[in-house]
Amino acid sequence: MNQQFEFDAPCHFGLEAVLKREIQDLGYDILRVSDGRVTFKGDISAVCRANIFLRTTERIMLSVGRFKAYSFDQLFESTKALPWEEFLPDDARFWVTKATTKNSKLFSSSDIQSIVKKAIVERLKEKYNIQWFSEDGAPYPIRVFIHKDEVSITLDTTGESLHKRGYRRLTAKAPVSETLAAALIMLTPWNKDRILVDPFCGSGTFPIEAAMIGANIAPGMNREFTAEKWKNLIPKKMWYDAVTEASDLIRDDVEMDLQGYDIDGDVIRIARTNAQEAGVDHLIHFQARPVSALSHPKKYGFVITNPPYGERLEDQETLPGLYREIGEARKRLDTWSFYILTSYVDAQKYMGQKAERNRKIYNGMIQAYFYQFLGPKPPKTKI
């Protein structure tokens, strides 16, 4: 039960530090941090807890082995040498679902997938003393990642990506993913006691993720994972224990000031529905309102938002005026901090101000920047 395993957790480029902190907060030791990936160690229960609790990773991959390979022969022999019988039962349904290679001599993904599968079959033939596998048992998807000729072979414990929390049944156009929204919120100093407004809320992802963070609702509580079927590795009780732990940590009595606005009333209805699915609709006020009407009587709030980028040519003409309105809103809310994710290159120009910080972020395949316009810190309350 105390056997230690290695896990890979991929994330958005530029947000590795947020994921690293999350993993450490769960009590696991970090082994490596690389571009878009954090590697950590833990016992087998980490499969359950990491999938259920982590907000900013796309999936949890259980490492079977790492090695160098400069040829397909080396790839075959080194894969075959791994202890696959410790992970795969004789009826396992296993396949190489994805092979990614970067800056390596081996670059054909289809050949890598075929060779790795063949090597595993040959290993299991010897260990189980059988020549044919029914593959009608639990699914064990395998992922191969090769970087600078170092091969990492993992089992995908997650299945459908972790950004699919289960609450976003409906989407508006160009939505920000749940994992990216959570990571960007966690990159800021926002906490549940501070106001948060998203004036371009779309499907409601930013305020919903903020509500889940503030109420300490684990993002994976209401979905399924591939590894739940791995009874040879993970007792069912471990999953129950992880869900019970998550349930016990929810703050049912939390109060927050979270607001989501959008100019489109139909989009606001979508956001409300998604918030209901997430169980946080009572914590968020949604309203159809343009950014030009953005105001608030309280000080020291946060705007965290993903305004239009101008992906479509017909939208580009409206962007200068839109970003001017965002700049005017910031002048009105001069004690507030604004955090804006956009790929619009003239965002700062038309807002009329330069961000104190910015960070390059990839939203899907779109290169964007997370502009950070920092307001003053609120005065400390006297005890």
Beta strands, then each sheet from edge to edge (+ up, - down):
strand 1: 5-10
strand 2: 29-34
strand 3: 37-42
strand 4: 61-68
strand 5: 93-102
strand 6: 139-147
strand 7: 150-156
strand 8: 196-198
strand 9: 258-262
strand 10: 284-288
strand 11: 302-305
strand 12: 337-342
strand 13: 357-363
strand 14: 366-373
sheet 1: 2+ 3- 1+ 4- 7+ 6- 5-
sheet 2: 10+ 9+ 8+ 11+ 12+ 14- 13+
end
